Amino acid sequence: MKLRQMKAIETPYAGVDNKAYANEKKRLQFELLNIQQRILDQKRRLVIIFEGRDAAGKGSTIKRFTENLMPKHYKTVELGIPTKHESKNWFKRYERHFPKPGEITFFDRSWYTRALIEPTLGYCSNRQYQNFMNKVLAWEHNHIANGLIIIKYYLSVEPETQLYRLENRINDPLRYWKISDTDLLARKEWEVFTGFKEQMFRHTSSKISPWVVINGNVKREARLTSMLYLVRKFSGQDYNPLTGDNIKDNHSIKVNGVKFRGLTLQQFSVLKEFNDNRELFSNFKKNN
């Protein structure tokens, strides 16, 4: 098995301004909605995980991924401190949150917590850590062989960037709750975390389950780059970033012979889902 199949993505969005960012985000979100529709129609299962240090921008990036998706067909999972039972049955802890056919699951931190923050702060034993590292790729490959699609993002930030963001959280009365004692402890163990991160990349990145490493120092660039990778993976390499094409709120669709125009992405997605399942709704109406 050839390892270290990492993909360090160079962003095409360096220095993107506010207007270009807003336009490109909407273009990419439109493509993501199409991908979700394809996942739904084909009954496929997609898992997208985001790893990185505290304040790397994982949660805010997921938020941009999901802004215009159909809420019924995706979920975001952010697990807390594991119970003793969960700690002993590590993979099962995450398998129970895997998507059903036609769904997408986003993990804000994933099973790789055991490869990163847990060994850094001594929250797991060395035996548990080694057991995880020895088994995780075979476990992922088995799920992939059974039809699960797994995308593994790692958002990388520099020490100065993280410190700036943590200080902002501490001083913001509306976001103070986003920082914990664990965050501060991990900050003190920067080099230890780095060592475990490098081991994770060396031993848990394969051709069919690679790590996608994205520079997270500028949040706007990281968000767009992450979405671009997924769009290109599903739609091919023909998506050209920053072409200037506008995605306006003028989508249209015909439902039961009635033409709806000037729709937002959210309105379009709701009506498209209704249209795709109109037979089900029709049967429901007859039975009631």
C-alpha positions in Angstrom: 0.0 0.0 0.0 1.5 3.3 -1.1 1.1 5.9 1.6 1.6 9.7 1.9 -0.8 10.4 -1.0 -1.4 13.9 0.3 -2.8 16.7 -1.8 -1.5 20.1 -0.7 -3.8 22.4 -2.6 -2.5 25.7 -3.9 -5.3 28.3 -3.8 -6.3 30.2 -6.9 -8.1 32.7 -4.6 -5.1 34.5 -3.1 -6.0 38.1 -2.4 -9.7 37.7 -3.4 -11.7 40.8 -2.6 -15.2 41.0 -1.0 -17.1 41.2 -4.3 -15.3 38.4 -6.0 -15.5 36.3 -2.9 -19.3 36.7 -2.6 -19.8 35.9 -6.3 -17.4 32.9 -6.3 -19.0 31.5 -3.2 -22.4 31.6 -4.7 -21.1 29.9 -7.9 -19.5 27.1 -5.9 -22.5 26.7 -3.7 -24.7 26.2 -6.8 -22.3 23.5 -7.9 -22.4 21.9 -4.4 -26.2 21.9 -4.6 -26.0 20.0 -7.9 -23.6 17.5 -6.3 -26.0 17.0 -3.4 -28.9 16.4 -5.9 -26.7 13.8 -7.7 -25.9 12.1 -4.3 -29.6 12.0 -3.6 -30.7 10.8 -7.0 -28.0 8.0 -7.1 -28.5 7.1 -3.4 -24.8 7.5 -2.7 -23.2 8.3 0.7 -20.7 11.1 1.2 -18.6 11.8 4.3 -16.6 15.0 4.5 -14.3 15.5 7.5 -12.5 18.7 8.6 -9.5 18.4 10.8 -7.1 21.1 12.0 -6.0 22.9 15.1 -8.4 25.0 17.2 -9.5 28.1 15.4 -8.4 26.8 12.0 -11.8 27.6 10.5 -13.4 24.2 10.4 -16.8 25.1 11.5 -17.1 28.3 9.5 -16.0 26.4 6.3 -18.6 23.7 6.9 -21.2 26.5 7.3 -20.3 27.8 3.8 -20.6 24.4 2.4 -24.0 23.8 3.7 -25.5 27.3 3.4 -27.7 26.4 0.3 -27.9 22.7 0.6 -31.2 20.9 1.2 -31.3 20.6 5.0 -33.2 17.3 4.9 -30.3 15.5 3.2 -27.2 16.5 5.1 -26.1 16.7 8.7 -23.2 18.2 10.6 -21.6 16.2 13.4 -19.5 17.7 16.2 -19.0 15.2 19.0 -17.9 16.1 22.5 -15.9 14.2 25.1 -16.3 10.5 24.5 -17.7 8.2 27.2 -15.5 5.2 28.4 -17.6 2.9 26.1 -17.1 5.2 23.1 -13.4 5.5 23.9 -13.0 1.7 23.8 -15.2 1.4 20.6 -13.7 4.3 18.7 -14.8 3.5 15.2 -18.3 2.6 16.2 -18.6 6.0 17.8 -18.4 7.6 14.3 -20.0 4.9 12.2 -23.4 5.5 13.9 -23.3 9.0 12.4 -22.5 7.9 8.8 -24.9 9.0 6.2 -27.8 6.9 4.8 -28.1 6.5 1.0 -28.7 9.9 -0.5 -27.2 11.8 2.4 -24.0 13.8 3.2 -22.4 14.0 6.7 -20.0 16.7 7.6 -17.7 16.0 10.6 -16.3 19.0 12.5 -13.4 16.9 13.8 -13.6 13.2 13.3 -12.2 9.9 14.2 -8.8 11.5 13.7 -9.1 13.1 17.0 -7.4 10.0 18.2 -4.4 10.7 16.0 -4.1 14.4 17.0 -5.5 16.1 20.1 -6.0 12.9 22.2 -2.3 11.7 22.1 -1.1 15.3 22.3 -2.9 15.9 25.7 -2.7 12.3 27.0 -6.5 11.7 26.6 -5.8 8.2 25.2 -3.2 5.6 26.0 -0.3 4.8 23.7 -1.9 1.4 23.1 -5.1 3.1 21.9 -3.2 5.4 19.7 -1.2 2.7 18.1 -4.2 0.5 17.6 -6.0 3.4 15.8 -3.1 4.2 13.6 -2.7 0.5 12.6 -6.4 0.0 11.8 -7.8 3.3 10.5 -6.8 3.1 6.8 -8.1 -0.5 6.5 -11.3 0.6 8.2 -11.7 3.5 5.7 -10.9 1.4 2.7 -13.5 -1.2 3.8 -16.2 1.5 3.9 -15.0 2.9 0.6 -15.2 -0.5 -1.0 -18.8 -0.7 0.3 -19.7 2.6 -1.5 -18.9 5.3 1.1 -17.2 8.4 -0.3 -14.8 9.9 2.1 -13.2 13.4 1.7 -10.5 14.3 4.3 -9.7 18.0 4.7 -7.0 19.4 6.9 -7.0 23.1 7.4 -3.5 24.3 8.3 -2.8 27.5 10.2 0.4 29.3 11.5 0.9 29.9 15.2 0.4 33.7 14.8 -2.9 33.2 13.0 -4.2 30.8 15.7 -3.2 33.1 18.5 -4.9 36.1 16.9 -8.1 34.1 16.4 -8.1 32.7 20.0 -7.6 36.1 21.4 -10.5 37.4 19.4 -12.7 34.7 20.8 -11.6 35.4 24.4 -12.4 39.1 23.9 -15.7 38.7 22.0 -18.7 38.5 24.4 -20.7 36.7 21.7 -18.0 34.0 21.0 -16.2 33.5 24.3 -17.9 30.1 24.6 -16.0 28.8 21.5 -12.8 28.6 23.5 -12.1 25.9 26.1 -9.3 24.8 28.5 -8.5 22.1 26.0 -7.9 24.8 23.3 -5.4 26.6 25.6 -3.7 23.4 26.6 -3.3 22.4 22.9 -1.9 25.8 22.1 0.9 25.2 24.7 1.7 21.8 23.1 2.1 23.2 19.5 5.2 21.2 18.6 3.9 18.0 20.1 0.7 18.3 18.1 2.8 19.0 15.0 4.7 15.8 15.5 1.4 13.8 15.7 0.0 15.6 12.7 3.1 14.7 10.6 2.8 11.0 11.7 -0.9 11.1 10.7 -0.1 12.4 7.3 2.7 9.8 6.8 0.6 6.8 7.9 -3.0 7.6 7.1 -3.0 9.1 3.6 -3.5 6.7 0.7 -4.4 6.9 -3.0 -8.1 6.2 -2.3 -8.2 8.0 1.0 -5.8 11.0 0.8 -5.5 14.0 3.0 -6.4 17.3 1.3 -4.3 19.9 3.0 -5.4 23.5 2.6 -3.8 26.7 4.0 -6.3 28.1 6.4 -4.6 31.4 7.3 -7.1 33.4 5.3 -10.5 32.0 5.9 -12.1 33.3 2.7 -9.4 31.6 0.6 -9.7 28.4 2.6 -13.4 28.2 2.2 -13.4 28.7 -1.5 -10.5 26.4 -2.1 -12.1 23.6 -0.1 -15.4 23.9 -2.1 -13.4 24.1 -5.3 -11.7 20.8 -4.6 -15.0 19.0 -4.0 -16.6 20.5 -7.1 -13.7 19.5 -9.3 -13.6 16.0 -7.8 -17.3 15.4 -8.6 -17.6 17.6 -11.7 -14.2 17.2 -13.3 -11.5 19.8 -13.8 -13.5 22.0 -16.2 -14.7 24.3 -13.4 -12.8 27.6 -13.8 -12.5 29.7 -10.7 -13.1 33.5 -10.8 -14.4 33.6 -14.3 -16.7 36.5 -13.4 -19.9 34.6 -14.2 -22.7 35.8 -12.1 -25.1 33.3 -10.4 -28.1 35.5 -9.9 -31.3 34.7 -8.0 -33.2 33.9 -11.2 -33.4 30.1 -11.2 -36.6 28.7 -12.7 -38.4 25.4 -12.7 -41.8 24.0 -13.9 -43.9 22.1 -11.3 -47.2 20.5 -12.4 -47.3 22.7 -15.5 -46.7 25.9 -13.5 -43.5 27.9 -14.3 -41.7 29.4 -11.3 -39.2 32.2 -12.1 -36.8 34.4 -10.2 -36.1 31.8 -7.5 -33.3 31.9 -5.0 -31.1 28.8 -4.6 -33.1 27.8 -1.5 -36.5 28.2 -3.2 -35.2 26.4 -6.3 -33.9 23.4 -4.2 -37.2 23.1 -2.3 -39.3 23.1 -5.5 -36.9 20.7 -7.2 -37.1 18.3 -4.3 -40.9 18.6 -4.4 -40.9 18.0 -8.2 -38.7 15.0 -8.0 -41.0 13.5 -5.3 -44.3 14.7 -6.7 -45.5 11.1 -7.1 -45.0 10.5 -3.4 -46.9 13.7 -2.5 -49.7 12.8 -5.0 -50.2 9.4 -3.3 -50.2 11.1 0.1 -52.9 13.5 -1.0 -55.0 10.7 -2.4 -54.8 8.7 0.8 -55.8 11.6 2.9 
